[in-house]
Amino acid sequence: MTRFFLTTAIDYANGDPHIGHAYEKIGADAIARYHRLRGDDVHFLIGMDEHGQKVEQTAAQEGIAPQALVDRLADRFSAMWQRLGISYDQFVRTTDAMHRRGVQALITRILDRNPDDFYEKAYEGWYCVGCEAFKQDAEIADGKCVLHPTRTLEWVEERNWFFRLSRYTDFLRRLLSGNPQFLQPESRRNEMLALIDRGLEDVSASRSRLAWGIPFPKPLSSGEQQTTYVWFEALPNYLTATGFPEQRGPAVWPAQLHIVGKDITRFHTIIWPAMLEAAELPLPARVWGHGFVLFSGERFSKSAGVRLDVDEAIARHGADALRYFLLREVPFDGDGSFTWERFDERYEADLANAWGNLASRVIAMVEKYRAGTVPHGVPDAADAADAEDIARYHAAMDGSRGYLLHEALRHAMACVTRGNEFVQSAAPWVLAKKGDDEALDAVLTSLMRQLARQAVLLAPFMPERAQALWDQIGGPGAVLDQRFHHLKDLDAEGWKVHKGDALFPRDA
């Protein structure tokens, strides 16, 4: 059994979950479920980033303690992930005692092994509270952070501990150049290589005047005890979740895959690997930097008034329909746009009219012509044609070409299209009228095998609806307990079907 430890970025605790959070979690969940169907030993980690200046300011504005704020938001995020069917195995919070111990142990380890990697420096520069990061000139436009154009940058002057990131320039260049799979898609890797070529600056590892955070293990020469810089303590969550420095957690470091948004790729593929190298710890195997969900071509922004309520989107057609739409419409290696009109179109065309209608017709015919029991049949041309699309589906999902979830869905839905075309070309109702029982049995059984395969292939993307179909066609056990390596031998003969509610009601 292959171990597969995957993570998402931990969500910052300063507002409710938005569509960007949902997109990342849904994509990661599809990958986790896919690997479980492969038979891998999966550990799926998500969580909350709960320290930092922005949290402290938001709590002060609301007149509550920071811990009360993050507790409330953690409940909201976990409730949303439950609604969306996110099958995480562990939910880490940076306010957890285990995380605090692990962060301080990691920094101490770096201090012990490479003490010159930390040094004191008086620093001044523009700080974006939205990003919780200092900004270089290239990241500022019209005096504002390019990622948070409605926020006012703060000029910060203080003396901090700095991490000697520049020392790791050659290491990082070798990592990205010599191991192209470490950072994908290629566009993200090229961006980071260009950043390295422009020259890496050392980064702040601590902050003064900030109470809400983890104390930096070593005081300044002045005796001042500072707080660990929020990014410097957030990134290690992937490691501390394993119980570091002891192996007490349910996961085993290193992770096989980090899934993050393209806007924080620099932190995960420049700063994080350098920290691990400084601590003489293994690196994660891969980082995938996905793009953004746009709304009618614009980036979502609470401050700019461009927003979409995730609860409203779920209520429109159901959680599985939203999962399908986001991963089908928004390429996992780039940006894509959400519109209500397109969501409705995809729901009607792909789910209600294509997959839902196919399932309804086939189950109804098995009930009508064979009293609800799937007859005997042998593999045919439809099985062979499906096998080609299934191979392409795996190539898009298994990491060999990256994680192209939109492509995998396209190939799975090609099997649905083929099933509908087969119904029309084979015309089982004509065969029944002619009394050609042998041909009718072959067609019905072939269609049932197709439905069974579709349920398994689409289960990572629409787990609840896939299980509903699996139940209606009489599949044994749970669809997510199936395994891909058994798919080619799947035989539905003897299954008892029963037509339930429509998988995707047209008036939803």
Number of C-alpha atoms within 10 A of each C-alpha: 8 11 15 20 23 27 26 23 23 22 20 23 24 20 15 16 22 18 21 18 20 21 22 23 25 26 25 28 25 23 22 27 22 25 21 21 20 19 17 17 13 22 21 23 26 25 23 23 24 29 28 27 20 19 24 21 15 17 18 13 9 10 10 12 14 21 16 11 21 23 15 13 21 24 10 15 21 17 13 18 18 12 14 24 19 22 20 21 14 16 14 20 25 25 18 12 9 20 25 19 15 22 27 19 17 23 25 17 18 22 17 12 13 14 13 11 19 21 15 15 13 10 13 12 15 20 19 23 19 18 16 14 15 19 17 12 10 8 12 17 11 7 13 18 25 15 16 18 17 14 16 15 20 13 11 13 13 12 18 25 26 20 24 21 21 17 15 21 18 10 15 22 17 13 18 19 15 10 12 15 20 22 26 22 23 16 13 23 23 16 14 20 17 12 13 18 11 9 10 16 14 17 19 25 23 27 23 16 10 17 14 21 23 23 20 21 18 18 14 17 8 6 8 12 17 24 25 29 27 23 21 20 27 25 20 21 28 28 24 28 27 21 20 22 16 9 14 13 15 11 24 19 19 17 24 18 21 23 22 22 18 20 14 12 23 16 15 23 25 23 22 21 20 23 23 19 17 24 19 13 16 12 18 22 16 21 26 28 29 26 22 24 26 20 18 14 12 14 18 19 17 13 11 12 8 13 16 18 12 20 16 10 16 16 13 16 19 17 21 21 24 25 24 24 22 24 23 21 18 22 20 26 22 16 16 21 17 19 13 12 9 14 19 16 13 18 22 20 12 20 22 21 16 18 23 21 18 21 25 18 14 24 26 17 16 25 17 11 18 15 14 20 21 27 23 16 19 13 15 11 9 17 17 12 13 22 16 12 18 23 12 16 22 22 17 21 21 17 15 10 13 20 26 24 24 23 20 26 21 16 21 23 22 17 25 24 15 16 25 20 13 16 17 11 9 14 13 23 14 11 16 16 9 10 11 12 15 13 14 24 22 18 25 25 24 27 26 25 26 22 25 23 26 23 26 27 28 21 22 27 30 22 24 17 21 25 20 17 28 24 20 20 28 18 19 12 11 13 25 19 13 18 16 20 11 10 16 15 10 15 22 24 17 13 17 19 23 19 18 13 11 15 19 22 15 13 8 12
